[in-house]
């Protein structure tokens, strides 16, 4: 277990956790003594965690490939901030946000709302462009939790059909180069690729790893 700083409470509603690319720092969202939710960074070789100023109301943090910046959603926008300090930069509008992923080529994927598509935009900001789900069907009411695969062109994400047993609910793979999608696992869960070749996800209260 990683103990939280005194008088802090983990953001249990959004369950926002993100490990840095080199595995050295865990970023998470939690409310401090003042009751405000922020992004916190906890080096795994330290007992101390530090809140990042300027990240008030943050949800779903995710790291840049070089581990020097964190993107997050707050106050109706997708933002980024350097972990060494400074003020956040607004990248795009995002009414609530359901996760994001930062590719090696500087492309960011994010879900700006539950009933929305998966969008891409440059890490420096710009106009978001839909890459999956521009026309949600009646059985696909939400797309969320995009995550790049190692090739930087394909990504996994989750579709909700209103429940865990919905007809189209599942973990899907999509591409920046095509509108096609394919369901990989019929389960309602966030998923991540883990080397050397597994998809990690949750089902029936159990964390699972499936060869991919």
N, C-alpha and C positions, 0 to 999 in steps of 0.2 A: 504494500500500500504506500501511496505517496500522500503524506499528510499535508493538509491545506494550512496556510498561515492562520493565526488566531483570528477569530471573528470574521471569517470569510465563508461563503456558501457557494458550492458548485452550482452552475447553471444546469439543473437537472432537466428542465423542460426541453432545451435544445441539445443537450449532451454534446457540447462542442469541444472536441479534443483534436489536436494535431501535433504529430511528432515532426521535428525538423528533419530535413533531408539526410543529415549526417547522424541522426538518432540521438543527439546530445541534449536537446531542449524540448520539453513538452509545453505546448501552448494550449491554454484552456480559458473558458470564460467563467467568471465567478463574481459574486457581489462581495465587496469589501465592507469594512466597518461603517462606511457612509451609506451603504445600501445600493450603491451604483455598480452595475455590471460592467466589467472591463475584461480585456484580454490580459492574461497573466502568463509569464514565462518562467518555467521551472527547470533549470539545468539538472539533469539526472545525477550529476556527481555532486550536488549541493543540497542542503536542507532549506535553502532560501528561495522564495518565489517573488517576482517583481511584477507589479501591475504596469502596463504600458499607458502612459498619459496620453489622452486624446482618443481613447478607444471606448468611451462611455457608451453603454447600450449595445455593445458588440455581440454578434452571434457568428457562429461558424467560421472561425479563423482558419486560414490555410497559408502555407509557406511558399515563398519564391524558391525556385530551384537552387539558388546559391545560399539559401538560409539567412539572407540579410534583411529580408522584408517579410511582412505578414499582410495578407489581405483579409478583410472581414466586412460584414454588413452591419450598418448602424444608421439610425435616423433616416431611413428611406433611401440609403445609398450604399453602393459598393465602394470601399475605400482601401487604401494601402498605407502602411507606415513602416519606416525603418526601425529595426529593433534596437538600434543604438540611440534612438531619440529623434526629436523633431515632431512636427505636426502631420497628421494624416492628409493624404491627397484623395480627393473624390474622383472615382473613375467612371461611375455610371449610376443611374437611378436604379433602385432595387427595393420594391415596396416592403418586402419582408426578408426574402432570401432563404434558400434551402441548399446551401453548400456551394463550393467552388473548387477549382483546381487550376494550378499555374504550371503551364508547360515549359519545357526547356527552351523553346524558341520565342518565349515572351507572350504567348497566347494564354489568356485566361478564359476558362469556362465557368459559367455560374448560372444558377437558377434564381431569377429575381422574385419569384412568387410561386406559391404552390400550384396554382392553375395557370402555368406558363410554360414556355418552351425552355430548352437549354440554349444559352447564348454564348457567343465568343466575342472577345474584344482584346485589343492590345493592352499589355500591362501598363503602358504609359497613358491609357485613356483613349477614348474614341467612341464611335457609334457601335453599339452592340448589334450583332447579326445572329439570327436564329440558326442553329445547326441541327436541332432535333425537336420535333413536336410542334411545328408551326400550326398544324391543324389537328388538335387533339380530338379524338373520336369520343363518342358518348361513353365508351368503356375505359377511357384514359383521361382521368381528371387531374392528374398531377405528375410532374416530372421533377426529380430532385437528385441531389448528391452526385453530381458528375465528378469523375476522377480519370485523369489521363492514364493510358497504358504506356509501357516503356517506349513504344515507337513514336510517341508524340503526335500521332495522327488519329489513332483510335482512342475511345474513352468508354468507360462504363457509367451507367446511371440507373436510377430506379424509377419505375412507373408505378403509380398507385391507381387502382381502379375502385377506390373507395373503401377497400378492406383488404386484409391479408389473403382472402380467398377470391378476390375479384378476378374476372376472366383474363384480364391483361396484366395483372399485377406481376411484377418480377424485376429482376436485374437484367439489364440490356447492354449490348455493346453497339456503339455508333461510331461514325467517322466524320472527320472534318471535310473529307473529300466526297462524301455521298450522303444522301438522305435516307439510305437504307438502315434498318435496325434489326437486331436479332435478339430474341430473349434467350438468356443463358440459364437462369435459374428462376423458377416460379415462386419467389419468396419476397416478402416486403421487408427489405433491410438495406441499410447502407452497406456498401461493399468496397473493398480495396484490393488492388493487386499487390502481392508480396512475392519478391524473388525467392527461389528461382523459377516459380511458376504456379502460384496458387491464387485463388480468389478467397478472401476472408470475409465472412458475413455472419449474421446471427439468425438462428432459427430455433423456435421452441425454447427460448431462453438459454441456448447453448451457442458459444462462439465456434464456428466451423471453418475449416480450410479445405477447399476443393481443388484438385488439379485443374489447371486451365491451359 
